[in-house]
Amino acid sequence: MGTTVTVPELPKCDFCSRAGIDEDAHYDGKTVFGPWANMCSVHFSTYGSGLGTGLGQRLILKEE
């Protein structure tokens, strides 16, 4: 598994959504808390465990 994946649309950041903020997620990965989450860049740098197999992936929007 690589460090990037192409997606048809970006999901919302799980952390921002809980705070009522509408922010796209650019990462899907394991958090320092254990569970995985969709994260914006800010939350990934704060709570993400890294990129790669077993850690996470950067989400790239597929161009039509």
N, CA, C and O atoms as a CHARMM CRD file, in Angstrom:
* protein
*
  256
    1    1 MET  N      0.84500  -1.17400   0.00000 PROA 1      0.00000
    2    1 MET  CA     0.00000   0.00000   0.00000 PROA 1      0.00000
    3    1 MET  C      0.89000   1.23700   0.00000 PROA 1      0.00000
    4    1 MET  O      1.89100   1.27800   0.71600 PROA 1      0.00000
    5    2 GLY  N      0.53400   2.25500  -0.80200 PROA 2      0.00000
    6    2 GLY  CA     1.34700   3.44800  -0.90500 PROA 2      0.00000
    7    2 GLY  C      0.97800   4.51900   0.11000 PROA 2      0.00000
    8    2 GLY  O      0.20100   4.29500   1.03900 PROA 2      0.00000
    9    3 THR  N      1.55900   5.67900  -0.10100 PROA 3      0.00000
   10    3 THR  CA     1.29400   6.78900   0.81000 PROA 3      0.00000
   11    3 THR  C      0.22100   7.73500   0.28700 PROA 3      0.00000
   12    3 THR  O     -0.17100   8.66600   0.99100 PROA 3      0.00000
   13    4 THR  N     -0.26600   7.51300  -0.94800 PROA 4      0.00000
   14    4 THR  CA    -1.33800   8.34000  -1.50000 PROA 4      0.00000
   15    4 THR  C     -2.42300   7.46300  -2.10900 PROA 4      0.00000
   16    4 THR  O     -2.17600   6.32700  -2.51500 PROA 4      0.00000
   17    5 VAL  N     -3.62900   8.01700  -2.16100 PROA 5      0.00000
   18    5 VAL  CA    -4.74200   7.34600  -2.80500 PROA 5      0.00000
   19    5 VAL  C     -5.60100   8.41800  -3.48300 PROA 5      0.00000
   20    5 VAL  O     -5.82600   9.49400  -2.92800 PROA 5      0.00000
   21    6 THR  N     -6.07800   8.10400  -4.69600 PROA 6      0.00000
   22    6 THR  CA    -6.92500   9.02900  -5.43500 PROA 6      0.00000
   23    6 THR  C     -8.38300   8.74400  -5.09900 PROA 6      0.00000
   24    6 THR  O     -8.82700   7.59700  -5.13300 PROA 6      0.00000
   25    7 VAL  N     -9.12400   9.80500  -4.77500 PROA 7      0.00000
   26    7 VAL  CA   -10.53000   9.66200  -4.39500 PROA 7      0.00000
   27    7 VAL  C    -11.39500  10.57100  -5.26700 PROA 7      0.00000
   28    7 VAL  O    -10.92600  11.62000  -5.70900 PROA 7      0.00000
   29    8 PRO  N    -12.66400  10.18400  -5.52700 PROA 8      0.00000
   30    8 PRO  CA   -13.54100  11.00800  -6.36300 PROA 8      0.00000
   31    8 PRO  C    -13.97700  12.29800  -5.67100 PROA 8      0.00000
   32    8 PRO  O    -14.27700  13.28800  -6.33800 PROA 8      0.00000
   33    9 GLU  N    -14.01400  12.29400  -4.34800 PROA 9      0.00000
   34    9 GLU  CA   -14.30200  13.50900  -3.58400 PROA 9      0.00000
   35    9 GLU  C    -13.66000  13.38900  -2.21000 PROA 9      0.00000
   36    9 GLU  O    -13.50600  12.29200  -1.67400 PROA 9      0.00000
   37   10 LEU  N    -13.29300  14.52500  -1.65500 PROA 10     0.00000
   38   10 LEU  CA   -12.63600  14.51600  -0.35100 PROA 10     0.00000
   39   10 LEU  C    -13.68400  14.42900   0.75900 PROA 10     0.00000
   40   10 LEU  O    -14.68200  15.14900   0.73000 PROA 10     0.00000
   41   11 PRO  N    -13.46000  13.55700   1.72600 PROA 11     0.00000
   42   11 PRO  CA   -14.37000  13.50600   2.87500 PROA 11     0.00000
   43   11 PRO  C    -14.12000  14.72000   3.76400 PROA 11     0.00000
   44   11 PRO  O    -13.17800  15.47800   3.52900 PROA 11     0.00000
   45   12 LYS  N    -14.93500  14.90500   4.75400 PROA 12     0.00000
   46   12 LYS  CA   -14.76300  15.99000   5.71000 PROA 12     0.00000
   47   12 LYS  C    -13.84200  15.52000   6.85000 PROA 12     0.00000
   48   12 LYS  O    -13.80700  14.33800   7.19100 PROA 12     0.00000
   49   13 CYS  N    -13.11300  16.46000   7.41900 PROA 13     0.00000
   50   13 CYS  CA   -12.24300  16.15800   8.55300 PROA 13     0.00000
   51   13 CYS  C    -13.10900  15.77000   9.75400 PROA 13     0.00000
   52   13 CYS  O    -14.01900  16.51000  10.13100 PROA 13     0.00000
   53   14 ASP  N    -12.82900  14.62600  10.34600 PROA 14     0.00000
   54   14 ASP  CA   -13.60400  14.15300  11.48900 PROA 14     0.00000
   55   14 ASP  C    -13.46800  15.08200  12.69700 PROA 14     0.00000
   56   14 ASP  O    -14.43700  15.30100  13.42300 PROA 14     0.00000
   57   15 PHE  N    -12.28200  15.62200  12.91200 PROA 15     0.00000
   58   15 PHE  CA   -12.05900  16.51100  14.06200 PROA 15     0.00000
   59   15 PHE  C    -12.79200  17.83700  13.87000 PROA 15     0.00000
   60   15 PHE  O    -13.45800  18.31800  14.78700 PROA 15     0.00000
   61   16 CYS  N    -12.67200  18.42600  12.68500 PROA 16     0.00000
   62   16 CYS  CA   -13.35800  19.69500  12.40700 PROA 16     0.00000
   63   16 CYS  C    -14.86800  19.52100  12.47000 PROA 16     0.00000
   64   16 CYS  O    -15.57200  20.37500  13.00700 PROA 16     0.00000
   65   17 SER  N    -15.36800  18.41200  11.91900 PROA 17     0.00000
   66   17 SER  CA   -16.81200  18.16200  11.92100 PROA 17     0.00000
   67   17 SER  C    -17.36800  18.11800  13.33100 PROA 17     0.00000
   68   17 SER  O    -18.46900  18.61100  13.58000 PROA 17     0.00000
   69   18 ARG  N    -16.62900  17.54100  14.24800 PROA 18     0.00000
   70   18 ARG  CA   -17.08200  17.47700  15.64600 PROA 18     0.00000
   71   18 ARG  C    -17.17900  18.85600  16.26800 PROA 18     0.00000
   72   18 ARG  O    -17.94400  19.06600  17.21000 PROA 18     0.00000
   73   19 ALA  N    -16.39500  19.81100  15.73600 PROA 19     0.00000
   74   19 ALA  CA   -16.42000  21.18200  16.23700 PROA 19     0.00000
   75   19 ALA  C    -17.37700  22.06300  15.42700 PROA 19     0.00000
   76   19 ALA  O    -17.46300  23.27000  15.65200 PROA 19     0.00000
   77   20 GLY  N    -18.09500  21.44400  14.48200 PROA 20     0.00000
   78   20 GLY  CA   -19.04500  22.19000  13.66400 PROA 20     0.00000
   79   20 GLY  C    -18.41000  22.96700  12.52200 PROA 20     0.00000
   80   20 GLY  O    -19.01500  23.89400  11.98300 PROA 20     0.00000
   81   21 ILE  N    -17.19800  22.59100  12.15400 PROA 21     0.00000
   82   21 ILE  CA   -16.46800  23.26400  11.07500 PROA 21     0.00000
   83   21 ILE  C    -16.47600  22.37300   9.83600 PROA 21     0.00000
   84   21 ILE  O    -16.26600  21.16400   9.93100 PROA 21     0.00000
   85   22 ASP  N    -16.71700  22.97900   8.67700 PROA 22     0.00000
   86   22 ASP  CA   -16.78600  22.25400   7.40700 PROA 22     0.00000
   87   22 ASP  C    -15.43500  22.34800   6.69800 PROA 22     0.00000
   88   22 ASP  O    -15.19400  23.28700   5.93900 PROA 22     0.00000
   89   23 GLU  N    -14.55800  21.37700   6.94600 PROA 23     0.00000
   90   23 GLU  CA   -13.20700  21.38200   6.37900 PROA 23     0.00000
   91   23 GLU  C    -12.93200  20.04300   5.70000 PROA 23     0.00000
   92   23 GLU  O    -13.20000  18.98700   6.27200 PROA 23     0.00000
   93   24 ASP  N    -12.39400  20.08900   4.47400 PROA 24     0.00000
   94   24 ASP  CA   -12.04800  18.86100   3.75800 PROA 24     0.00000
   95   24 ASP  C    -10.87900  18.15200   4.42200 PROA 24     0.00000
   96   24 ASP  O     -9.96800  18.78600   4.95400 PROA 24     0.00000
   97   25 ALA  N    -10.92100  16.83500   4.38200 PROA 25     0.00000
   98   25 ALA  CA    -9.82000  16.01000   4.88400 PROA 25     0.00000
   99   25 ALA  C     -8.87400  15.71500   3.72900 PROA 25     0.00000
  100   25 ALA  O     -9.31600  15.41300   2.62100 PROA 25     0.00000
  101   26 HSD  N     -7.59200  15.80200   3.98400 PROA 26     0.00000
  102   26 HSD  CA    -6.58900  15.47100   2.98200 PROA 26     0.00000
  103   26 HSD  C     -5.77500  14.25300   3.39300 PROA 26     0.00000
  104   26 HSD  O     -4.83800  13.86200   2.69600 PROA 26     0.00000
  105   27 TYR  N     -6.13600  13.65300   4.53000 PROA 27     0.00000
  106   27 TYR  CA    -5.44800  12.46500   5.02800 PROA 27     0.00000
  107   27 TYR  C     -6.44100  11.49900   5.65800 PROA 27     0.00000
  108   27 TYR  O     -7.41900  11.91400   6.27900 PROA 27     0.00000
  109   28 ASP  N     -6.18100  10.22100   5.49200 PROA 28     0.00000
  110   28 ASP  CA    -6.91900   9.15800   6.17800 PROA 28     0.00000
  111   28 ASP  C     -5.84600   8.35700   6.90300 PROA 28     0.00000
  112   28 ASP  O     -4.99000   7.73700   6.27300 PROA 28     0.00000
  113   29 GLY  N     -5.89900   8.37400   8.22600 PROA 29     0.00000
  114   29 GLY  CA    -4.82200   7.68200   8.91700 PROA 29     0.00000
  115   29 GLY  C     -5.08900   7.37700  10.37100 PROA 29     0.00000
  116   29 GLY  O     -6.07900   7.80800  10.96400 PROA 29     0.00000
  117   30 LYS  N     -4.16900   6.62000  10.91400 PROA 30     0.00000
  118   30 LYS  CA    -4.20600   6.25000  12.32100 PROA 30     0.00000
  119   30 LYS  C     -3.85300   7.47800  13.14700 PROA 30     0.00000
  120   30 LYS  O     -2.92800   8.21900  12.81100 PROA 30     0.00000
  121   31 THR  N     -4.58300   7.68600  14.21500 PROA 31     0.00000
  122   31 THR  CA    -4.29300   8.82000  15.09300 PROA 31     0.00000
  123   31 THR  C     -3.42600   8.36500  16.26100 PROA 31     0.00000
  124   31 THR  O     -3.25700   7.16900  16.50200 PROA 31     0.00000
  125   32 VAL  N     -2.88900   9.33100  16.97000 PROA 32     0.00000
  126   32 VAL  CA    -2.09900   9.02200  18.15700 PROA 32     0.00000
  127   32 VAL  C     -2.97400   8.41500  19.25700 PROA 32     0.00000
  128   32 VAL  O     -2.46200   7.85000  20.22300 PROA 32     0.00000
  129   33 PHE  N     -4.30700   8.53500  19.10200 PROA 33     0.00000
  130   33 PHE  CA    -5.25100   7.95900  20.05700 PROA 33     0.00000
  131   33 PHE  C     -5.55400   6.49400  19.74900 PROA 33     0.00000
  132   33 PHE  O     -6.13300   5.79600  20.58100 PROA 33     0.00000
  133   34 GLY  N     -5.16500   6.01600  18.55100 PROA 34     0.00000
  134   34 GLY  CA    -5.40200   4.63200  18.15800 PROA 34     0.00000
  135   34 GLY  C     -6.32300   4.48300  16.96300 PROA 34     0.00000
  136   34 GLY  O     -5.91400   3.92200  15.94600 PROA 34     0.00000
  137   35 PRO  N     -7.57800   4.97900  17.05400 PROA 35     0.00000
  138   35 PRO  CA    -8.49200   4.83600  15.91700 PROA 35     0.00000
  139   35 PRO  C     -8.04000   5.65100  14.70300 PROA 35     0.00000
  140   35 PRO  O     -7.26000   6.59600  14.82000 PROA 35     0.00000
  141   36 TRP  N     -8.54600   5.26000  13.54900 PROA 36     0.00000
  142   36 TRP  CA    -8.27200   5.98100  12.31100 PROA 36     0.00000
  143   36 TRP  C     -9.27900   7.10400  12.15500 PROA 36     0.00000
  144   36 TRP  O    -10.37200   7.05900  12.72000 PROA 36     0.00000
  145   37 ALA  N     -8.89400   8.12900  11.36900 PROA 37     0.00000
  146   37 ALA  CA    -9.78100   9.26500  11.12400 PROA 37     0.00000
  147   37 ALA  C     -9.42700   9.92700   9.80000 PROA 37     0.00000
  148   37 ALA  O     -8.30200   9.81400   9.31400 PROA 37     0.00000
  149   38 ASN  N    -10.40300  10.61600   9.22900 PROA 38     0.00000
  150   38 ASN  CA   -10.15600  11.51600   8.11400 PROA 38     0.00000
  151   38 ASN  C     -9.73000  12.83300   8.75000 PROA 38     0.00000
  152   38 ASN  O    -10.40200  13.33700   9.64900 PROA 38     0.00000
  153   39 MET  N     -8.59400  13.40000   8.27600 PROA 39     0.00000
  154   39 MET  CA    -8.04200  14.59200   8.91500 PROA 39     0.00000
  155   39 MET  C     -7.62400  15.65200   7.90300 PROA 39     0.00000
  156   39 MET  O     -7.11400  15.33700   6.82800 PROA 39     0.00000
  157   40 CYS  N     -7.84800  16.91100   8.26300 PROA 40     0.00000
  158   40 CYS  CA    -7.30500  18.02800   7.49100 PROA 40     0.00000
  159   40 CYS  C     -5.79900  18.08600   7.78200 PROA 40     0.00000
  160   40 CYS  O     -5.29800  17.34500   8.62800 PROA 40     0.00000
  161   41 SER  N     -5.09800  18.95200   7.09200 PROA 41     0.00000
  162   41 SER  CA    -3.64300  19.05000   7.27400 PROA 41     0.00000
  163   41 SER  C     -3.25500  19.43000   8.69900 PROA 41     0.00000
  164   41 SER  O     -2.29200  18.89700   9.25100 PROA 41     0.00000
  165   42 VAL  N     -4.01000  20.35400   9.29200 PROA 42     0.00000
  166   42 VAL  CA    -3.70500  20.79900  10.65600 PROA 42     0.00000
  167   42 VAL  C     -3.85400  19.65100  11.65300 PROA 42     0.00000
  168   42 VAL  O     -2.97400  19.42200  12.48300 PROA 42     0.00000
  169   43 HSD  N     -4.96600  18.93500  11.56600 PROA 43     0.00000
  170   43 HSD  CA    -5.19400  17.84100  12.50700 PROA 43     0.00000
  171   43 HSD  C     -4.27400  16.65300  12.23500 PROA 43     0.00000
  172   43 HSD  O     -3.89900  15.94300  13.16800 PROA 43     0.00000
  173   44 PHE  N     -3.90400  16.42300  10.97200 PROA 44     0.00000
  174   44 PHE  CA    -2.96700  15.34800  10.68100 PROA 44     0.00000
  175   44 PHE  C     -1.60100  15.64600  11.30000 PROA 44     0.00000
  176   44 PHE  O     -0.96400  14.75300  11.85800 PROA 44     0.00000
  177   45 SER  N     -1.15000  16.89900  11.20400 PROA 45     0.00000
  178   45 SER  CA     0.15300  17.23200  11.77800 PROA 45     0.00000
  179   45 SER  C      0.13000  17.16200  13.30500 PROA 45     0.00000
  180   45 SER  O      1.16500  16.95200  13.93700 PROA 45     0.00000
  181   46 THR  N     -1.05600  17.33900  13.89400 PROA 46     0.00000
  182   46 THR  CA    -1.18200  17.28600  15.35000 PROA 46     0.00000
  183   46 THR  C     -1.43400  15.86800  15.85900 PROA 46     0.00000
  184   46 THR  O     -0.82600  15.44600  16.84300 PROA 46     0.00000
  185   47 TYR  N     -2.32900  15.12900  15.19300 PROA 47     0.00000
  186   47 TYR  CA    -2.78300  13.83800  15.69800 PROA 47     0.00000
  187   47 TYR  C     -2.43000  12.62600  14.82800 PROA 47     0.00000
  188   47 TYR  O     -2.61500  11.48700  15.25700 PROA 47     0.00000
  189   48 GLY  N     -1.92900  12.85900  13.61800 PROA 48     0.00000
  190   48 GLY  CA    -1.61000  11.75100  12.72300 PROA 48     0.00000
  191   48 GLY  C     -0.37300  10.98400  13.15300 PROA 48     0.00000
  192   48 GLY  O      0.50700  11.52900  13.82000 PROA 48     0.00000
  193   49 SER  N     -0.31200   9.70400  12.76300 PROA 49     0.00000
  194   49 SER  CA     0.82400   8.84800  13.11500 PROA 49     0.00000
  195   49 SER  C      1.82300   8.69500  11.98700 PROA 49     0.00000
  196   49 SER  O      2.82800   8.00200  12.14900 PROA 49     0.00000
  197   50 GLY  N      1.57200   9.33100  10.83600 PROA 50     0.00000
  198   50 GLY  CA     2.48300   9.23500   9.70400 PROA 50     0.00000
  199   50 GLY  C      1.82500   8.65000   8.48100 PROA 50     0.00000
  200   50 GLY  O      0.62800   8.36200   8.48100 PROA 50     0.00000
  201   51 LEU  N      2.61500   8.47400   7.43400 PROA 51     0.00000
  202   51 LEU  CA     2.12300   7.91600   6.17300 PROA 51     0.00000
  203   51 LEU  C      2.79500   6.58700   5.88800 PROA 51     0.00000
  204   51 LEU  O      3.94600   6.36200   6.26400 PROA 51     0.00000
  205   52 GLY  N      2.05800   5.70500   5.21600 PROA 52     0.00000
  206   52 GLY  CA     2.59100   4.40600   4.84400 PROA 52     0.00000
  207   52 GLY  C      1.70300   3.28500   5.34900 PROA 52     0.00000
  208   52 GLY  O      0.70100   3.52600   6.02100 PROA 52     0.00000
  209   53 THR  N      2.07200   2.07900   5.02500 PROA 53     0.00000
  210   53 THR  CA     1.29900   0.90300   5.41000 PROA 53     0.00000
  211   53 THR  C      1.11900   0.85400   6.92600 PROA 53     0.00000
  212   53 THR  O      2.08700   0.91500   7.68400 PROA 53     0.00000
  213   54 GLY  N     -0.13800   0.74300   7.34800 PROA 54     0.00000
  214   54 GLY  CA    -0.45900   0.67800   8.76500 PROA 54     0.00000
  215   54 GLY  C     -0.50100   2.02300   9.46300 PROA 54     0.00000
  216   54 GLY  O     -0.78100   2.09400  10.66000 PROA 54     0.00000
  217   55 LEU  N     -0.22300   3.09800   8.72200 PROA 55     0.00000
  218   55 LEU  CA    -0.20900   4.43100   9.32400 PROA 55     0.00000
  219   55 LEU  C     -1.24200   5.35900   8.69800 PROA 55     0.00000
  220   55 LEU  O     -2.10700   5.88300   9.39900 PROA 55     0.00000
  221   56 GLY  N     -1.16100   5.56600   7.39900 PROA 56     0.00000
  222   56 GLY  CA    -2.12800   6.45500   6.75600 PROA 56     0.00000
  223   56 GLY  C     -1.76100   6.77000   5.32300 PROA 56     0.00000
  224   56 GLY  O     -0.70800   6.37700   4.82200 PROA 56     0.00000
  225   57 GLN  N     -2.67700   7.50300   4.66900 PROA 57     0.00000
  226   57 GLN  CA    -2.49600   7.88400   3.28300 PROA 57     0.00000
  227   57 GLN  C     -2.95000   9.31800   3.07000 PROA 57     0.00000
  228   57 GLN  O     -3.86700   9.80500   3.73000 PROA 57     0.00000
  229   58 ARG  N     -2.28500   9.98000   2.13300 PROA 58     0.00000
  230   58 ARG  CA    -2.71000  11.30500   1.70300 PROA 58     0.00000
  231   58 ARG  C     -3.77500  11.12300   0.63700 PROA 58     0.00000
  232   58 ARG  O     -3.60700  10.31000  -0.27200 PROA 58     0.00000
  233   59 LEU  N     -4.86400  11.86600   0.73700 PROA 59     0.00000
  234   59 LEU  CA    -5.97000  11.76500  -0.20500 PROA 59     0.00000
  235   59 LEU  C     -5.79600  12.78500  -1.32200 PROA 59     0.00000
  236   59 LEU  O     -5.66600  13.98200  -1.06600 PROA 59     0.00000
  237   60 ILE  N     -5.79400  12.30600  -2.55600 PROA 60     0.00000
  238   60 ILE  CA    -5.64000  13.15300  -3.72900 PROA 60     0.00000
  239   60 ILE  C     -6.95600  13.14300  -4.48800 PROA 60     0.00000
  240   60 ILE  O     -7.48500  12.08100  -4.81700 PROA 60     0.00000
  241   61 LEU  N     -7.48400  14.33600  -4.76600 PROA 61     0.00000
  242   61 LEU  CA    -8.74800  14.45600  -5.48000 PROA 61     0.00000
  243   61 LEU  C     -8.55000  14.07800  -6.94000 PROA 61     0.00000
  244   61 LEU  O     -7.65700  14.59600  -7.61100 PROA 61     0.00000
  245   62 LYS  N     -9.39500  13.16500  -7.42700 PROA 62     0.00000
  246   62 LYS  CA    -9.32200  12.72100  -8.81800 PROA 62     0.00000
  247   62 LYS  C     -9.83700  13.82800  -9.72800 PROA 62     0.00000
  248   62 LYS  O    -10.94000  14.34000  -9.53500 PROA 62     0.00000
  249   63 GLU  N     -9.04100  14.18700 -10.70600 PROA 63     0.00000
  250   63 GLU  CA    -9.45200  15.18300 -11.69400 PROA 63     0.00000
  251   63 GLU  C    -10.30400  14.49600 -12.75500 PROA 63     0.00000
  252   63 GLU  O     -9.92700  13.45400 -13.29200 PROA 63     0.00000
  253   64 GLU  N    -11.43000  15.08000 -13.04000 PROA 64     0.00000
  254   64 GLU  CA   -12.33500  14.49500 -14.04600 PROA 64     0.00000
  255   64 GLU  C    -11.79900  14.74000 -15.44000 PROA 64     0.00000
  256   64 GLU  O    -12.41700  14.32600 -16.42100 PROA 64     0.00000
